[in-house]
């Protein structure tokens, strides 16, 4: 008898993308467990062309074959799979509400399509896996009866590299620095981080803000840059665009506080990265943020810039408090390391196989 088959499908495959990283790790687990498992996608970055196939190359090897689908946005991948005789093990990474993207109607339509496709997937899904309790609740509201949580894994090997010397030389003598990691999109609310920096610099004039993330919407990015200049922040706000893994880890080590004003996170991998790398987290308690932090870090429910600026100052200056927060965060981060998450995966297999 040949190996059992369990292939995975994602929308886009690119280095450093949280969904891509999760799919590659899960492929390793599946192969170690004896499955024939490949990864297919609609868009494939050239750096991964030898590891990820076009979804159009996939053909089921038998009627009712089970496939793993990572769902986060409307795509041709879902339409293609729905046209085939397959069943789904769904991994739901959340579809961002379209109303956050009124400035990009085409993207808003694609997100709305993602919610419509989620409904179509329900009847053929054996198990709906969500990467947070928040996302599991969304699956349940959409009518999925069999659901569970499988968190995103933090691959420790990707965070144990040496810092980038050029970045250390550029920023190490400055600060304190606030940090946020995530693509530049309206639901992340980077404009509110810029406003927070404006208030914090009244307390600490040398403070800066580092925004690590690719620009998805040029108009939004330009507006953020204009806002920074209008507030007189000049070069105090650093827009890095997409960076290498080594550079990203270096920014985490350079920063003093990780701050999130995001109003919609399906999981929030940078929160876990911050906890693992010893960076105190101050985050708006929206969507999946409370689930991911799990009682660690510092959360707030009201965006009062003056009060938050004082909270940042306390987190920067109070070394005893920082140590207590970081200790709790390190404990929480262990829940997202490979041994813990793989055990969850293994425990779930009996619910769908």
HUCOR-V611585 format. One record per helix or strand of 3 or more residues. SS is the DSSP state (helix for helix, strand for strand). FROM is the first residue (numbers start at 1). LEN is the number of residues. Records with the same first field share a line. If there is no record, write none. Layout:
SS->FROM-LEN / FROM-LEN
This chain:
strand->8-6 / 39-6 / 65-7 / 86-7 / 125-6 / 147-3 / 177-5 / 208-6 / 237-5 / 257-4 / 281-4 / 298-3
helix->18-15 / 46-3 / 55-3 / 76-7 / 98-4 / 105-20 / 133-9 / 156-4 / 165-7 / 186-3 / 190-14 / 218-13 / 234-3 / 245-10 / 269-9 / 289-5 / 305-13 / 319-18 / 338-14
